[in-house]
Amino acid sequence: MEFEYVGYTAERRVTKGKITADSEKDAGDKLSHDGYQVLSLKAVAGPLLTGMPSFFQGGARPEEIIMFSRQLALLLESGVGIVQSLELLKVQTANKALAKMLNTVVTDLRAGSPLSVSLEKHPKAFNKMYCRIVAVGEQTGQLEGVLRNLASYEEQANAAARKVKQAMTYPTIVLVLAVLVGFLAVTFILPPIMDMFKSLGGQLPLITQILIAVVMFMGSYGVYVMLAVVIAGGLIYLYSKTPAGTLLKDSLTLKLPVLGRLNQVNALSRTCRSITILFRSGLPLPDILKLTAESSGNKVISNALMQVEQDIIKGEGLAMAMRKQPVFLPLMVEMTRVGEETGNLDSTLTIVADSFEIEAADKLTTVLGMIEPAMTIIIGLAVGFLALSIFVPIYSGISLIGGK
């Protein structure tokens, strides 16, 4: 296989090229043996992938932004200029959408625009908080360290979401398969059996009659039912995008049985990490709260942070202002108070974020432990209902044939 690489030598000279090896690990070992520090290593795309349109690759994923931040920090630490670093990253990225963004950023930099201002033009990849922290790094001359902190923050912020997606994959597949099997049974297996049973002059069992009634109803009005569901779903989606709808949706996610606490600690964990990284960047507290509110994924928490910001401007302490907002849990409020008193707010909030993430992991395990048996029971009842609907007429039909 052929691999493309970007790396730098012991003399801090950045280079790129291609290397042939049996695997990615072998390619990395060869480059390391030759004295290269590898920045990026990827297999060369085949003919089918090379011509793939960019819309199949989507926008910049969080993992790509994390990798971009780490690689840019490493290149800058190696003494490579910001423009040359971005050009190298643009060439080595497999995402055409991200490469196009970086090309625009390079053009802006050549025209004299700061990096943070250039990144702000691409909010789908670089949010306000990311750009503001980069701006602080530019002003303080600590851009490399800031980029590393951003990469770590993004990595931790996305860890919980990845765990939830991975954990829900199996139950989702099982549910889809169960629905598919039920549809095939009702559509292709049951009708011939019903016809046979009717031809023998038998009376269909009640459970089979119920199933037939449901099938006939869906056959006659299924299109209208689906249309009504689609319209209702569309209206709910549009309402959820309005300010009032977003607030209602986010409020409900925090009040759901079992899942509410999980959503709350996940959101508060991200809030603590956002405040921490902004605090370490040297921003004033009102700006920190404003940026954290803007980047929060929950409108309830965002509104609470904006109210805390207003209280701080009036002269109140952070912990005192937080205590007025019920969405902030007691542990977060008390640790914030300790951080204010000791001058270690970033350290105490990091501890809170770690604690919330541990609790979220435990809650997720509990929720998954409840979902799997619940799905098993539901699917079992559905399969049992279908089995009885199908096999009871068969046995009755056999009895009728034997009687004749």
C-alpha positions as CSV (number, residue, x, y, z in Angstrom):
1,M,0.0,0.0,0.0
2,E,1.0,3.6,-0.6
3,F,0.8,6.2,2.1
4,E,1.1,10.0,2.1
5,Y,2.9,11.6,5.0
6,V,3.7,15.0,6.5
7,G,6.5,15.2,9.0
8,Y,9.6,17.0,10.1
9,T,13.2,16.0,10.6
10,A,15.6,16.4,13.5
11,E,16.6,19.8,11.9
12,R,13.0,21.0,12.3
13,R,12.5,20.9,8.5
14,V,9.0,20.1,7.5
15,T,8.6,17.6,4.6
16,K,5.9,15.7,2.8
17,G,5.9,12.8,0.5
18,K,4.8,9.2,-0.2
19,I,6.0,5.9,1.2
20,T,5.1,2.2,0.4
21,A,4.4,-0.2,3.2
22,D,2.3,-3.2,4.1
23,S,0.3,-1.3,6.8
24,E,0.0,2.2,8.4
25,K,2.0,0.9,11.4
26,D,4.8,-0.3,9.1
27,A,4.9,3.1,7.3
28,G,5.1,4.9,10.6
29,D,7.9,2.7,11.8
30,K,9.9,3.2,8.6
31,L,9.5,7.0,8.8
32,S,10.5,7.0,12.5
33,H,13.6,4.8,11.7
34,D,14.5,7.4,9.0
35,G,14.4,10.1,11.6
36,Y,11.1,11.7,10.8
37,Q,8.6,13.0,13.4
38,V,5.2,12.1,11.7
39,L,2.5,14.8,11.7
40,S,0.1,13.0,9.4
41,L,-0.1,9.6,7.8
42,K,-2.9,8.3,5.6
43,A,-3.4,5.7,2.9
44,V,-3.5,7.1,-0.7
45,A,-7.2,7.0,-1.9
46,G,-8.0,4.6,-4.7
47,P,-9.5,5.7,-8.0
48,L,-13.1,5.5,-6.8
49,L,-12.4,7.6,-3.7
50,T,-10.2,10.1,-5.5
51,G,-13.1,11.2,-7.7
52,M,-15.6,11.3,-5.0
53,P,-17.6,14.6,-4.9
54,S,-16.9,16.8,-1.9
55,F,-20.6,16.7,-0.8
56,F,-20.2,13.0,0.1
57,Q,-17.5,14.0,2.7
58,G,-19.6,16.6,4.5
59,G,-18.3,19.4,6.7
60,A,-15.5,19.3,9.2
61,R,-16.1,16.8,11.9
62,P,-15.0,17.4,15.6
63,E,-12.3,14.8,15.2
64,E,-10.8,16.7,12.2
65,I,-10.8,20.0,14.1
66,I,-9.1,18.3,17.0
67,M,-6.4,16.9,14.7
68,F,-6.1,20.2,12.9
69,S,-5.5,22.0,16.3
70,R,-2.9,19.5,17.4
71,Q,-1.0,19.5,14.1
72,L,-1.0,23.2,13.8
73,A,0.4,23.6,17.3
74,L,3.1,21.0,16.5
75,L,4.1,22.8,13.3
76,L,4.2,26.2,15.0
77,E,6.4,24.8,17.8
78,S,8.7,23.4,15.1
79,G,9.3,26.9,13.9
80,V,7.2,26.7,10.7
81,G,5.3,29.9,9.8
82,I,1.6,30.1,10.2
83,V,0.9,30.4,6.5
84,Q,3.2,27.5,5.5
85,S,1.7,25.4,8.3
86,L,-1.8,25.9,7.1
87,E,-0.8,25.1,3.5
88,L,0.7,21.8,4.7
89,L,-2.4,21.0,6.6
90,K,-4.6,21.9,3.7
91,V,-2.7,19.6,1.4
92,Q,-2.7,16.6,3.8
93,T,-6.4,16.8,4.8
94,A,-8.8,14.3,3.2
95,N,-11.8,16.5,3.8
96,K,-12.3,18.7,0.7
97,A,-14.6,21.0,2.7
98,L,-12.0,21.6,5.4
99,A,-9.3,22.0,2.7
100,K,-11.4,24.7,1.0
101,M,-11.8,26.5,4.4
102,L,-8.1,26.4,5.0
103,N,-7.4,27.8,1.5
104,T,-9.6,30.8,2.3
105,V,-7.9,31.2,5.7
106,V,-4.5,31.2,4.0
107,T,-5.7,33.8,1.5
108,D,-6.9,36.0,4.3
109,L,-3.7,35.7,6.2
110,R,-1.7,36.7,3.1
111,A,-3.9,39.8,2.9
112,G,-2.9,40.7,6.5
113,S,-5.9,39.3,8.4
114,P,-5.3,37.7,11.9
115,L,-5.9,34.0,12.2
116,S,-8.8,34.4,14.6
117,V,-10.6,36.8,12.3
118,S,-10.1,34.4,9.3
119,L,-11.5,31.4,11.3
120,E,-14.6,33.4,12.3
121,K,-15.7,33.3,8.7
122,H,-16.2,29.5,9.0
123,P,-18.6,29.1,12.1
124,K,-19.6,25.6,11.1
125,A,-16.1,24.4,11.8
126,F,-14.8,27.0,14.3
127,N,-17.3,28.3,16.8
128,K,-17.1,31.7,18.6
129,M,-15.3,30.3,21.7
130,Y,-12.6,28.6,19.5
131,C,-12.0,31.9,17.6
132,R,-11.9,34.0,20.7
133,I,-9.4,31.7,22.4
134,V,-7.2,31.7,19.3
135,A,-7.4,35.5,19.4
136,V,-6.1,35.5,23.0
137,G,-3.3,33.2,22.0
138,E,-2.3,35.5,19.2
139,Q,-2.3,38.5,21.5
140,T,-0.3,36.8,24.2
141,G,2.1,35.0,21.9
142,Q,1.0,31.6,23.2
143,L,-0.9,30.3,20.2
144,E,0.7,26.9,20.3
145,G,-0.3,26.2,23.9
146,V,-3.8,27.6,23.3
147,L,-4.3,25.3,20.3
148,R,-3.2,22.3,22.4
149,N,-5.7,23.3,25.1
150,L,-8.5,23.7,22.5
151,A,-7.7,20.2,21.1
152,S,-7.9,18.7,24.6
153,Y,-11.1,20.5,25.4
154,E,-12.8,19.5,22.2
155,E,-11.7,15.9,22.7
156,Q,-13.2,15.8,26.2
157,A,-16.3,17.6,25.2
158,N,-17.1,15.0,22.4
159,A,-16.2,11.9,24.5
160,A,-19.6,11.7,26.1
161,A,-21.5,12.1,22.8
162,R,-19.4,9.3,21.2
163,K,-20.1,7.0,24.1
164,V,-23.8,7.5,23.8
165,K,-23.8,6.9,20.1
166,Q,-21.7,3.8,20.4
167,A,-23.9,2.5,23.2
168,M,-27.1,3.1,21.3
169,T,-25.9,1.4,18.1
170,Y,-26.8,-2.2,19.1
171,P,-30.3,-1.4,20.5
172,T,-31.2,0.7,17.4
173,I,-30.1,-2.2,15.1
174,V,-32.2,-4.7,17.1
175,L,-35.3,-2.4,17.0
176,V,-35.0,-1.8,13.2
177,L,-34.6,-5.5,12.5
178,A,-37.6,-6.4,14.7
179,V,-39.8,-3.9,12.9
180,L,-38.6,-5.2,9.5
181,V,-39.3,-8.8,10.5
182,G,-42.8,-7.9,11.8
183,F,-43.6,-6.1,8.5
184,L,-42.4,-9.0,6.4
185,A,-44.5,-11.5,8.5
186,V,-47.6,-9.4,8.3
187,T,-47.2,-8.6,4.6
188,F,-46.1,-12.0,3.1
189,I,-46.7,-14.8,5.6
190,L,-50.0,-14.0,7.1
191,P,-52.2,-13.3,4.0
192,P,-51.8,-16.8,2.4
193,I,-52.6,-18.4,5.8
194,M,-55.7,-16.3,6.1
195,D,-56.9,-17.2,2.6
196,M,-56.3,-20.9,3.3
197,F,-58.2,-20.8,6.5
198,K,-61.1,-18.9,5.0
199,S,-61.4,-21.5,2.2
200,L,-61.8,-24.2,4.8
201,G,-64.7,-22.4,6.3
202,G,-63.2,-21.8,9.7
203,Q,-63.6,-19.0,12.1
204,L,-60.5,-16.9,12.5
205,P,-59.2,-16.6,16.2
206,L,-59.8,-13.3,17.9
207,I,-56.0,-12.5,18.0
208,T,-55.7,-13.1,14.3
209,Q,-58.8,-10.9,13.6
210,I,-57.2,-8.1,15.6
211,L,-54.0,-8.3,13.5
212,I,-56.0,-8.5,10.3
213,A,-58.0,-5.4,11.3
214,V,-54.8,-3.5,12.0
215,V,-53.2,-4.6,8.7
216,M,-56.4,-3.7,6.7
217,F,-56.5,-0.3,8.4
218,M,-52.9,0.4,7.6
219,G,-53.5,-0.8,4.1
220,S,-56.4,1.6,3.6
221,Y,-55.2,4.6,5.6
222,G,-51.5,3.9,6.1
223,V,-50.5,6.6,3.6
224,Y,-52.6,9.2,5.5
225,V,-51.3,8.1,8.8
226,M,-47.7,8.4,7.6
227,L,-48.5,11.8,6.0
228,A,-49.9,13.0,9.3
229,V,-46.9,11.7,11.2
230,V,-44.5,13.4,8.7
231,I,-46.4,16.7,8.9
232,A,-46.6,16.6,12.7
233,G,-42.9,15.8,12.9
234,G,-42.1,18.7,10.5
235,L,-44.2,21.1,12.6
236,I,-42.5,20.0,15.8
237,Y,-39.1,20.3,14.2
238,L,-39.8,23.8,12.9
239,Y,-41.2,24.8,16.4
240,S,-38.1,23.4,18.1
241,K,-35.9,25.8,16.0
242,T,-37.8,28.9,17.4
243,P,-36.5,30.5,20.6
244,A,-39.5,29.3,22.6
245,G,-39.4,25.8,21.1
246,T,-35.7,25.5,21.8
247,L,-36.2,26.5,25.4
248,L,-39.1,24.1,25.8
249,K,-37.1,21.2,24.2
250,D,-34.0,21.8,26.3
251,S,-36.1,22.2,29.4
252,L,-37.8,18.8,28.8
253,T,-34.4,17.1,28.2
254,L,-33.4,18.1,31.7
255,K,-36.7,16.9,33.3
256,L,-37.0,13.5,31.6
257,P,-37.2,10.5,34.0
258,V,-33.8,8.9,34.3
259,L,-32.3,10.6,31.3
260,G,-32.8,14.1,32.7
261,R,-30.0,13.8,35.3
262,L,-27.7,12.3,32.6
263,N,-28.4,15.2,30.2
264,Q,-27.9,17.7,33.0
265,V,-24.5,16.4,34.3
266,N,-23.3,16.1,30.7
267,A,-24.2,19.7,29.9
268,L,-22.7,21.0,33.2
269,S,-19.5,19.1,32.6
270,R,-19.1,20.8,29.2
271,T,-19.9,24.2,30.9
272,C,-17.2,23.6,33.5
273,R,-14.6,22.7,30.9
274,S,-15.6,25.8,28.8
275,I,-15.2,28.1,31.8
276,T,-11.8,26.4,32.6
277,I,-10.2,26.8,29.2
278,L,-11.4,30.4,28.9
279,F,-10.3,31.3,32.4
280,R,-6.8,29.9,31.6
281,S,-6.7,32.0,28.5
282,G,-6.9,35.1,30.7
283,L,-10.3,36.4,29.6
284,P,-12.4,38.5,32.1
285,L,-15.2,36.6,33.9
286,P,-18.1,38.4,32.2
287,D,-16.6,37.5,28.8
288,I,-16.1,33.9,29.9
289,L,-19.7,33.5,30.9
290,K,-21.0,35.1,27.7
291,L,-18.9,32.9,25.5
292,T,-19.8,29.8,27.5
293,A,-23.5,30.7,27.2
294,E,-23.2,31.1,23.4
295,S,-21.4,27.7,23.0
296,S,-23.7,25.9,25.4
297,G,-25.8,23.2,23.8
298,N,-28.7,23.8,26.2
299,K,-30.8,27.0,26.2
300,V,-31.8,26.6,29.9
301,I,-28.2,26.6,31.0
302,S,-27.3,29.3,28.5
303,N,-30.0,31.6,30.0
304,A,-28.8,30.8,33.5
305,L,-25.2,31.7,32.5
306,M,-26.4,35.0,31.0
307,Q,-28.2,35.8,34.2
308,V,-25.1,34.9,36.2
309,E,-23.1,37.3,34.0
310,Q,-25.6,40.1,34.8
311,D,-25.3,39.5,38.5
312,I,-21.5,39.5,38.3
313,I,-21.6,42.9,36.5
314,K,-23.7,44.1,39.4
315,G,-20.9,43.1,41.8
316,E,-22.0,39.7,43.1
317,G,-19.5,36.7,43.3
318,L,-19.7,33.9,40.8
319,A,-20.8,31.2,43.3
320,M,-23.4,33.5,44.8
321,A,-24.8,34.3,41.4
322,M,-24.8,30.6,40.4
323,R,-26.6,29.6,43.6
324,K,-29.7,31.5,42.4
325,Q,-30.0,29.3,39.3
326,P,-31.5,25.9,40.1
327,V,-29.9,24.3,37.0
328,F,-26.4,24.5,38.6
329,L,-26.0,21.5,41.0
330,P,-24.8,22.1,44.6
331,L,-21.4,20.5,43.9
332,M,-20.6,22.9,41.1
333,V,-21.7,25.9,43.2
334,E,-19.7,24.9,46.2
335,M,-16.6,24.1,44.3
336,T,-16.9,27.4,42.4
337,R,-17.0,29.1,45.8
338,V,-13.8,27.2,46.9
339,G,-12.1,28.1,43.6
340,E,-13.0,31.8,44.1
341,E,-11.6,31.9,47.6
342,T,-8.4,30.0,46.8
343,G,-7.8,31.6,43.4
344,N,-7.9,28.2,41.7
345,L,-11.2,28.4,39.9
346,D,-9.9,26.5,36.8
347,S,-8.6,23.6,38.9
348,T,-11.7,23.3,41.0
349,L,-14.0,23.3,38.0
350,T,-11.8,20.7,36.3
351,I,-12.4,18.5,39.3
352,V,-16.2,19.2,39.0
353,A,-16.1,18.3,35.3
354,D,-14.3,15.1,36.0
355,S,-16.8,14.2,38.7
356,F,-19.8,14.9,36.5
357,E,-18.3,12.8,33.6
358,I,-17.8,9.9,36.0
359,E,-21.4,10.3,37.1
360,A,-22.6,10.6,33.5
361,A,-20.8,7.3,32.6
362,D,-22.4,5.5,35.6
363,K,-25.8,6.9,34.6
364,L,-25.3,5.9,31.0
365,T,-24.5,2.4,32.1
366,T,-27.7,2.3,34.2
367,V,-29.8,3.6,31.3
368,L,-28.4,1.1,28.9
369,G,-29.0,-1.6,31.5
370,M,-32.6,-0.6,31.5
371,I,-33.0,-0.2,27.8
372,E,-31.8,-3.7,26.8
373,P,-34.3,-5.7,28.9
374,A,-37.1,-3.3,28.1
375,M,-36.4,-3.8,24.4
376,T,-36.2,-7.5,24.9
377,I,-39.6,-7.5,26.6
378,I,-41.3,-5.3,24.0
379,I,-39.8,-7.3,21.1
380,G,-40.8,-10.6,22.8
381,L,-44.4,-9.4,23.2
382,A,-44.5,-8.3,19.6
383,V,-43.1,-11.6,18.4
384,G,-45.4,-13.6,20.6
385,F,-48.4,-11.7,19.3
386,L,-47.4,-12.3,15.7
387,A,-46.6,-16.0,16.4
388,L,-50.0,-16.6,18.0
389,S,-51.7,-14.7,15.2
390,I,-50.0,-16.9,12.6
391,F,-49.8,-20.3,14.2
392,V,-53.2,-20.5,15.9
393,P,-55.0,-20.4,12.5
394,I,-52.5,-23.0,11.1
395,Y,-53.3,-25.4,13.9
396,S,-57.0,-24.7,13.5
397,G,-56.7,-25.3,9.8
398,I,-55.0,-28.6,10.3
399,S,-57.9,-29.6,12.7
400,L,-60.4,-28.7,10.0
401,I,-58.6,-30.7,7.4
402,G,-58.4,-33.7,9.7
403,G,-62.1,-33.4,10.5
404,K,-63.0,-33.5,6.8
